[in-house]
Amino acid sequence: MVGKLYDVIIVGASVTGCRTAELISRKGYKVLVLEEHREIGEPQKCAGLVSWRLLNLLPKLPKEIMINKLNRAKFFSPSGKFFELKSKKSVYVIDRVKLDKYLAKKAMGSGAKIKTSTRFENFKYIDEMIELKTNKGEFKTKLLIGTDGVNSKIAKQANIVQPNNLLMGIQATVNGNFDPDLVELWFGSVAPNFFAWVIPENENKARIGLATKTNCKFYFDKFLKKRIGKIKKPNVGGLIRFGSMKNTVSDRILLVGDSACQVKPFSGGGIIYGLTASEYCATTCVKALKESRFNSNFLKKEYDKKWRERLEKSIRRGLLYRKILDKFSDKQLNFLFSSGKIIKLTKLLESWDMDLL
């Protein structure tokens, strides 16, 4: 037996999924969010470092979500040579689980329903609707939004191609002595094809992690030994998919967040891009429901084209920087980080916006 009809069903109670649900349900539409895990925000898959734009996008964010504020960064070569940057605007360390729960509560407060432990299996078009099959039954909807992550089932079933650029990231929270105002970024063979990080929560605790294409645990253990002298089991892990997608919509279907590769290719961050795209998605869905226009051409014009106008240039720039950095050998990085040329580079980097990388 098929459950009642919804205006919008969102698969994935992520930051982007819950924010999109809130914005659409606020306009009076029936919205259902399906989350495969029992607990919203778990398992944690995010390092939790975001720019000042988070407070612009979510100005009423509770203070307990903001764990620390950073204003400096040290960039390390494999041999330990480094240069330091001072940020013009603060970077925040957040409690990602609390952020997810906060946005889920906001969505439900606006009228959206959230079903946890509900795993999406497949969909089909029927009677000018979409019928979803889950482990908890079937549901019908006018619009389907995929915020179901880097290996989106919705993208695959809708024949929307995701890029092949895939990284594995893991992180552990460790005790020690840390500068509470400073994030560390380590490049080169420390974490091939990406970087390692040390993100302080306070002077006694930090999040240490890295991402690589292969052998992630090997490089993680090696970096922990180098940085703190011991190995610790990771408590955060997940995949990062980055690149530029040719399309993020199909008939009655929209992808948002990680499923749409709305991710910074250089740093792997997706919260700001995802929240930004959520606003475009919600606006498009409301317009589609008002005008009963659900075909891919309409969704492409109203959503795909508009979010790209805002974010695509930054994504392509990040891809270029990622490609250039990957070409540097350890020897070249060590030389660059210890040479006088780094002074000019430092001045250039301090003028950059971290959300444009």
C-alpha positions in Angstrom: 0.0 0.0 0.0 1.4 3.4 -1.1 1.5 6.1 1.6 0.0 9.5 1.1 1.1 12.0 -1.6 3.8 14.6 -0.7 4.7 17.7 -2.7 8.4 17.1 -2.1 10.3 14.1 -0.8 14.0 14.6 0.2 16.3 11.6 0.5 18.9 12.4 3.1 18.5 14.4 6.4 21.8 16.2 5.9 22.5 19.9 6.4 21.4 20.5 2.8 18.4 18.1 3.0 17.0 19.6 6.2 17.6 23.2 5.2 15.9 22.6 1.8 13.0 20.9 3.7 12.6 23.9 6.0 12.6 26.5 3.2 10.0 24.6 1.2 7.7 23.6 4.0 7.7 27.1 5.3 5.7 28.0 2.2 3.0 25.5 3.2 3.9 22.5 1.1 3.9 18.9 2.3 7.6 17.8 2.7 8.9 14.4 3.8 12.6 13.8 4.6 13.9 10.2 4.5 17.0 9.3 6.5 18.5 5.9 6.4 20.3 6.2 9.8 18.5 5.9 13.1 20.2 9.1 14.5 20.4 12.4 12.5 24.0 13.6 12.2 25.4 10.1 12.7 27.8 8.7 11.6 29.8 11.9 11.5 31.5 12.5 8.2 32.8 16.1 8.5 35.9 17.8 9.8 33.7 20.7 11.0 35.7 23.7 9.7 33.6 26.4 8.0 33.9 30.0 7.0 32.2 33.1 8.4 29.5 32.7 5.8 27.8 30.1 7.9 26.5 32.8 10.2 25.3 34.8 7.2 23.4 31.8 5.9 22.1 30.8 9.4 22.2 34.0 11.5 20.3 32.5 14.4 22.6 29.6 14.9 22.9 28.5 18.6 26.2 29.4 20.3 26.7 25.8 21.4 27.2 24.7 17.8 30.2 27.1 17.5 33.1 25.3 19.3 36.1 27.5 18.4 37.1 30.5 16.2 40.3 30.5 14.3 42.2 33.4 12.7 45.5 31.9 11.6 46.7 29.0 9.5 50.1 27.3 9.0 50.9 25.6 5.7 53.5 22.8 6.1 55.7 21.1 3.5 56.5 17.4 4.1 59.8 18.2 5.8 58.1 20.6 8.2 58.9 23.9 6.5 56.0 26.3 6.9 54.5 29.7 6.3 51.7 31.3 8.3 48.6 33.2 7.1 46.3 35.5 9.0 42.7 35.4 7.9 40.8 38.7 7.4 37.7 36.9 8.6 37.3 34.2 11.2 37.0 30.5 10.5 34.8 28.5 12.8 35.1 25.0 14.3 31.6 23.6 14.6 29.8 20.6 16.2 28.5 19.1 13.0 26.1 16.6 14.7 24.5 19.5 16.6 24.2 21.5 13.3 22.4 18.6 11.6 20.0 18.2 14.5 19.4 21.9 14.7 18.4 22.1 11.1 16.3 19.0 11.4 14.4 20.6 14.2 14.0 23.8 12.2 12.6 21.7 9.3 10.1 19.9 11.5 9.1 23.2 13.1 8.2 24.5 9.7 6.0 21.5 9.0 8.3 19.0 7.4 8.2 15.3 8.4 11.4 13.3 9.0 11.4 9.5 9.0 14.6 8.0 10.3 15.8 4.4 9.8 14.1 4.6 6.4 16.4 3.5 3.5 15.6 4.6 0.0 15.7 1.7 -2.5 14.5 2.9 -5.9 11.9 5.1 -7.6 9.7 5.0 -10.7 7.6 7.5 -12.6 3.9 6.6 -12.4 0.7 8.7 -13.0 2.7 12.0 -13.4 4.2 11.4 -10.0 7.3 9.7 -8.6 6.8 6.6 -6.5 9.5 5.7 -4.1 10.2 2.3 -2.6 11.9 2.2 0.8 12.4 -0.5 3.5 9.4 1.1 5.3 7.0 1.2 2.4 6.2 3.2 -0.6 5.6 7.0 -1.0 4.5 9.2 -3.8 5.7 12.7 -4.5 5.5 15.5 -7.1 9.2 16.3 -6.7 12.2 14.3 -5.5 15.3 15.9 -4.1 18.5 13.9 -3.7 20.7 15.0 -0.8 21.9 11.4 -0.5 25.6 12.0 -0.7 28.7 11.2 -2.8 27.3 7.8 -4.0 23.8 9.1 -4.6 21.4 6.3 -5.5 19.0 8.9 -6.9 21.7 10.3 -9.3 22.5 6.8 -10.5 18.9 5.8 -11.1 18.2 9.1 -12.8 21.2 8.6 -15.1 22.9 11.7 -13.8 26.6 11.2 -13.9 28.8 12.1 -11.0 32.6 12.8 -11.4 35.1 10.0 -10.7 37.2 12.2 -8.4 36.9 10.4 -5.1 38.9 10.7 -1.8 38.6 9.0 1.5 38.9 11.1 4.6 39.3 10.1 8.3 39.8 12.0 11.5 40.4 11.5 15.2 39.9 13.8 18.1 43.1 13.8 20.2 44.3 15.4 23.5 47.5 17.4 23.6 48.9 20.9 23.5 47.6 23.0 20.6 47.4 26.7 19.6 43.7 27.3 19.9 43.8 30.1 17.3 45.7 28.1 14.6 44.8 25.4 12.0 47.6 23.4 10.5 47.5 22.1 6.9 50.2 19.6 5.7 50.8 18.9 2.0 52.8 16.5 -0.2 53.4 12.8 0.5 52.0 13.3 4.0 48.6 13.0 2.3 49.0 12.3 -1.4 46.5 14.1 -3.7 45.1 16.2 -0.8 46.4 17.3 2.7 46.3 16.6 6.4 44.9 18.9 9.0 45.1 19.8 12.7 42.0 21.7 13.8 42.0 22.8 17.4 38.8 22.7 19.5 40.7 24.4 22.3 44.3 24.4 23.7 44.0 20.8 24.9 42.1 19.1 22.1 42.2 19.0 18.3 40.8 17.2 15.3 43.5 15.5 13.3 42.8 14.0 10.0 43.6 13.7 6.3 42.2 12.5 3.0 43.8 10.5 0.2 42.8 8.6 -2.9 44.2 5.3 -1.6 45.7 3.8 1.6 44.1 6.4 3.8 44.5 4.6 7.1 48.2 4.0 6.4 48.9 7.7 5.8 46.7 8.6 8.7 48.6 6.5 11.2 51.9 7.7 9.8 50.8 11.4 10.2 49.5 10.8 13.8 52.9 9.3 14.8 54.7 12.3 13.2 52.4 14.9 14.7 51.6 13.6 18.2 53.8 10.5 18.6 51.0 7.9 18.8 48.2 6.3 16.8 44.5 6.7 17.6 41.4 5.1 16.2 39.5 7.6 13.9 36.0 8.7 15.0 35.1 10.5 11.8 35.2 9.1 8.2 33.7 9.6 4.8 34.1 10.0 1.1 34.7 13.3 -0.7 33.6 13.5 -4.4 34.5 16.7 -6.2 34.4 18.0 -9.8 32.0 19.8 -12.2 28.8 17.9 -13.1 27.2 18.4 -16.5 23.8 18.2 -15.0 22.1 18.1 -11.6 18.4 17.7 -12.6 16.0 15.3 -14.4 12.3 15.3 -14.8 10.9 16.0 -11.3 14.3 15.4 -9.7 16.9 17.8 -8.3 20.3 17.0 -6.7 21.7 19.2 -3.9 24.9 19.2 -1.8 27.4 16.3 -2.0 25.2 14.4 -4.5 25.5 17.4 -6.9 29.3 17.8 -6.2 28.6 21.3 -4.7 31.9 20.9 -2.9 35.1 23.0 -2.8 37.6 20.9 -4.8 40.7 22.3 -3.1 39.6 21.9 0.5 36.7 19.4 0.2 34.3 21.6 2.2 30.7 21.3 1.3 28.6 23.0 4.0 28.6 26.6 2.6 28.1 25.5 -1.0 25.4 23.1 0.0 23.5 25.6 2.1 23.8 28.1 -0.7 22.4 25.7 -3.3 19.6 24.7 -0.9 18.1 28.2 -1.3 18.1 27.9 -5.1 16.6 24.5 -4.9 13.8 25.5 -2.5 13.0 28.6 -4.6 12.8 26.4 -7.7 10.6 23.8 -6.0 8.1 26.3 -4.8 7.9 27.9 -8.2 7.5 24.4 -9.9 4.7 23.5 -7.5 2.9 26.8 -8.0 3.1 26.5 -11.8 2.9 22.7 -12.0 6.0 22.7 -14.1 8.2 19.7 -13.3 10.1 18.8 -16.5 13.9 18.8 -16.6 14.1 21.9 -18.9 12.3 24.0 -16.4 14.3 22.7 -13.4 17.6 23.2 -15.3 16.7 26.8 -16.1 15.5 27.7 -12.6 17.9 25.6 -10.5 20.8 24.1 -12.3 21.7 27.2 -14.2 21.3 29.6 -11.3 23.3 27.7 -8.7 26.1 27.4 -11.3 26.1 31.1 -11.8 26.8 31.5 -8.1 29.2 28.5 -7.5 30.5 27.0 -10.8 33.3 29.6 -11.3 34.7 28.8 -7.8 34.5 25.1 -8.3 36.4 25.3 -11.6 39.0 27.6 -9.9 39.4 25.1 -7.1 39.9 22.2 -9.6 42.7 24.2 -11.3 44.5 24.9 -8.0 44.0 21.2 -7.0 45.6 20.1 -10.3 48.5 22.5 -10.0 49.3 21.5 -6.4 49.2 17.8 -7.2 52.0 18.3 -9.6 54.5 19.5 -6.9 56.9 16.9 -5.6 58.0 16.8 -1.9 61.3 18.3 -2.9 59.7 21.2 -4.8 57.3 21.9 -1.9 60.1 21.9 0.7 62.1 24.3 -1.5 59.0 26.6 -2.1 58.0 26.7 1.5 61.6 27.7 2.6 62.3 30.2 -0.2 61.9 33.9 -0.2 59.2 33.5 -2.9 56.8 32.3 -0.3 56.5 35.9 1.1 54.8 37.0 -2.2 52.6 33.8 -2.1 51.6 34.5 1.5 50.4 38.0 0.6 48.4 36.6 -2.3 46.8 33.8 -0.3 45.8 36.2 2.5 43.7 38.1 -0.1 41.9 35.0 -1.1 38.4 34.0 0.0 38.5 30.4 1.4 35.0 29.7 0.0 36.3 30.4 -3.5 38.8 27.4 -3.3 
